[in-house]
Amino acid sequence: MRLLWEGLLTLLSALGLAMLGTLLFGRLLRPAAGPEVFMVVPASGGGDSLERDLRCLMWLRSLGLLRCPVAVADAGLDGGGRELAARCARRWPGVRVLEPAELAALAREQVHL
């Protein structure tokens, strides 16, 4: 019985150290965010991979590895794709759906020459 408890304690200790290492490594690699940095996700058609891509970015945000706003660039979304993009923007704060003209205007605002 003692061997079982020692094995369990060893496993929990190893998992704790792995989690701590992952957290510290993530903090080390986290990019510095500022008002001039934003993520652009291009979407077209029905937005087949849009929700998956945004879910991955929101997972990075929940870990503290992504602190910039996310823009979904409408590169020819159909009606279902636009609805999906709007639903994702309502679900996750910091996600905006932009038409190509709006994206160009945002890029011009952010570039300081």
DRENPA-258464 format. One record per residue (C-alpha): residue number from 1; residue in one letter; x, y, z. Coordinates in steps of 0.001 Angstrom, whole numbers, plus 500000, padded with zeros to 6 digits. Layout:
<sites>
    i  aa       u       v       w
  NUM   A       X       Y       Z
...
</sites>
This chain:
<sites>
    i  aa       u       v       w
    1   M  500000  500000  500000
    2   R  502850  502336  500820
    3   L  504353  501741  497385
    4   L  501054  502790  495770
    5   W  500959  506067  497713
    6   E  504598  506818  496910
    7   G  503951  506134  493228
    8   L  500888  508382  493245
    9   L  502779  511155  495037
   10   T  505647  510841  492553
   11   L  503228  511075  489629
   12   L  501487  514139  491062
   13   S  504840  515806  491764
   14   A  506006  515161  488199
   15   L  502764  516568  486780
   16   G  503065  519650  488988
   17   L  506623  520273  487839
   18   A  505598  519810  484208
   19   M  502762  522335  484622
   20   L  505106  524820  486312
   21   G  507674  524375  483540
   22   T  505009  524911  480869
   23   L  503785  528066  482595
   24   L  507269  529525  482980
   25   F  508249  528605  479401
   26   G  505032  530212  478113
   27   R  505759  533404  480047
   28   L  509232  533479  478569
   29   L  507956  533180  474987
   30   R  504933  535476  475329
   31   P  505107  538326  472851
   32   A  504827  541872  474084
   33   A  501446  543311  473161
   34   G  500791  546876  472271
   35   P  498170  548923  470485
   36   E  499951  548404  467143
   37   V  499785  544603  467277
   38   F  496705  542652  466153
   39   M  496026  539187  464766
   40   V  494271  538842  461402
   41   V  492443  535627  460511
   42   P  491374  535520  456840
   43   A  488044  533771  456199
   44   S  486290  532905  452957
   45   G  483334  530830  451782
   46   G  481434  529222  454628
   47   G  484258  529860  457099
   48   D  485045  526147  457378
   49   S  488082  526500  459652
   50   L  487191  529897  461144
   51   E  485746  528659  464429
   52   R  488633  526221  464925
   53   D  491208  528957  464266
   54   L  489488  531378  466626
   55   R  489118  528686  469287
   56   C  492890  528079  469098
   57   L  493601  531793  469458
   58   M  491207  532078  472414
   59   W  492962  529122  474033
   60   L  496266  530984  473685
   61   R  494591  534051  475179
   62   S  493310  532031  478144
   63   L  496885  530846  478809
   64   G  498116  534438  478726
   65   L  500182  533887  475572
   66   L  498128  536201  473353
   67   R  497057  539646  474424
   68   C  496286  541378  471143
   69   P  492887  541935  469501
   70   V  491807  539511  466778
   71   A  490339  540646  463453
   72   V  488476  538290  461120
   73   A  489134  539518  457575
   74   D  486167  538893  455289
   75   A  487853  537539  452164
   76   G  484661  536458  450436
   77   L  482454  534972  453146
   78   D  479009  533809  452052
   79   G  475871  534285  454176
   80   G  476535  531295  456435
   81   G  480154  532324  456850
   82   R  479196  535864  457847
   83   E  476719  534513  460403
   84   L  479386  532206  461831
   85   A  481886  535082  462043
   86   A  479319  537318  463766
   87   R  478463  534531  466232
   88   C  482149  534031  467049
   89   A  482632  537787  467524
   90   R  479719  537844  469995
   91   R  481065  534805  471846
   92   W  484637  536010  472348
   93   P  485495  539585  473380
   94   G  488236  541221  471370
   95   V  487225  539546  468096
   96   R  486070  541876  465314
   97   V  484802  541042  461830
   98   L  486184  543452  459235
   99   E  485443  544036  455577
  100   P  488522  544454  453342
  101   A  488166  548257  453318
  102   E  487943  548366  457122
  103   L  491000  546141  457406
  104   A  493003  548420  455106
  105   A  491933  551462  457143
  106   L  492908  549715  460401
  107   A  496306  548806  458942
  108   R  496890  552414  457861
  109   E  496007  553609  461382
  110   Q  498459  551199  462974
  111   V  501437  551872  460703
  112   H  503608  554711  461916
  113   L  505975  555786  459164
</sites>
